[in-house]
Amino acid sequence: MNTLLILGAGTAGTMAANHLRKVLDDSWSITVVDRDDEHVYQPGLLFIPFWMKAERVVRDRRSYLNDGISFVEGDVKLVRAEDRQVDLADGRTLGYDWLLIASGTRPDPTMVPGMADGALWRDKVHEFYTLEGSKALKEALGRFEKGKILVHVSEMPIKCPVAPLEFAFLVEDHFRKRGIRHKVDITYVTPLDGAFTKPVASAELGGLLRDRSIRLAADFAVERIDNEQQKLVAYDGRELPFDLLVTVPPNVGQQFVMDSGLGNDAGFIPVDKRTLRSTEHERIFVLGDASDIPTSKAGSVAHFATELFVDNFVAAVEGRPLPNQFDGHANCFVESGRGQAMLLDFNYDTEPLLGSYPLAGVGPMTLLKPSRVNHLGKLAFEQLYWKVLLPGHKMPVPAKMSMAGKRRPKE
């Protein structure tokens, strides 16, 4: 019996298990490991502070694993790659012939002094990257009537790098609808030199911030949070006062990745960015946010990479050259308030551009421009996620990015 062990039952791990169960014969066992049985629809965490019910985003992991896939509930303690074994925290040991790591990334608020260890944590300092954090933030927004709000990114990379921008637009719209927008000062605080990482998208998103009267504090490298003075303090001495701080803590890889010596300083595993194969261990592949590939840590990346990974895995097992090359394709909706959203489509080599998607000149979605259709597309994705993506069905979107409909800026 050949054994495939998958660490992580999130988006990438669940998709990969279901896809591979269809193509691997009965001589293969597939086992998925995760710390609990709660699969969280992470895009929904953004909406919980505003309108989505928390129970809507959580479902059982086991129910989304197809027949013929085993699920083991337990914390991973250590990967012993040379022995092809994984130790669990409860003392169990699992062997494997091939290992797929899809353990994602996690916010670590302990890395910023005054964040998790401050008196204001979950009071006036909040995050929405966890279910607990989103629910606490909903209560905080309900109490907020006036003052300064900072929407803050500690450092990059983070999962879903557009989510903090989305929150800034949505919270602005939230107070507009309540009729107290004029009493609320909103600043978007980022370590980047603009609203986004690439010039065209940064210009468009920065313009939207200005249109919504949201201030931009760029190049802000946070040193600490001053809880007594209620200030965000940068290494260069800048200080930003707040009445409510909505922060994105540093994102890091899982502890077992670090303890196993598999990751870089941030706990992300070095891989060949085209094949997702570990650069150190040929029988280890990495999908989703757990790798160090130079593109967004986003669900779309996990989706596109996983579809291309399946044929590569079969080829690797058979000792053949890997046939597919992942291009870093990412596709992200950006909620912009007012019942609209923007759409970004890019890869390793091409930055987000203006245009239409998926059909040139037809769309129906617009790239880097707010539209109602984009917003409806984002809302519709929730059902596609549960009913099509996770079960391992093909989505009607090509895994590799196309230039169809995209317009390069004039020199």
Beta strands, then each sheet from edge to edge (+ up, - down):
strand 1: 2-7
strand 2: 28-34
strand 3: 38-40
strand 4: 58-60
strand 5: 69-73
strand 6: 76-80
strand 7: 85-88
strand 8: 93-95
strand 9: 98-101
strand 10: 106-107
strand 11: 125-126
strand 12: 147-153
strand 13: 184-189
strand 14: 215-217
strand 15: 222-226
strand 16: 231-234
strand 17: 239-241
strand 18: 244-248
strand 19: 251-252
strand 20: 284-286
strand 21: 330-337
strand 22: 340-346
strand 23: 354-359
strand 24: 363-367
strand 25: 406-407
sheet 1: 5+ 2+ 1+ 9+ 20+
sheet 2: 3+ 4-
sheet 3: 6+ 7- 8+
sheet 4: 10+ 19-
sheet 5: 11+ 18+ 12+ 13+ 14+
sheet 6: 15+ 16- 17+
sheet 7: 21+ 22-
sheet 8: 24+ 23- 25+
end
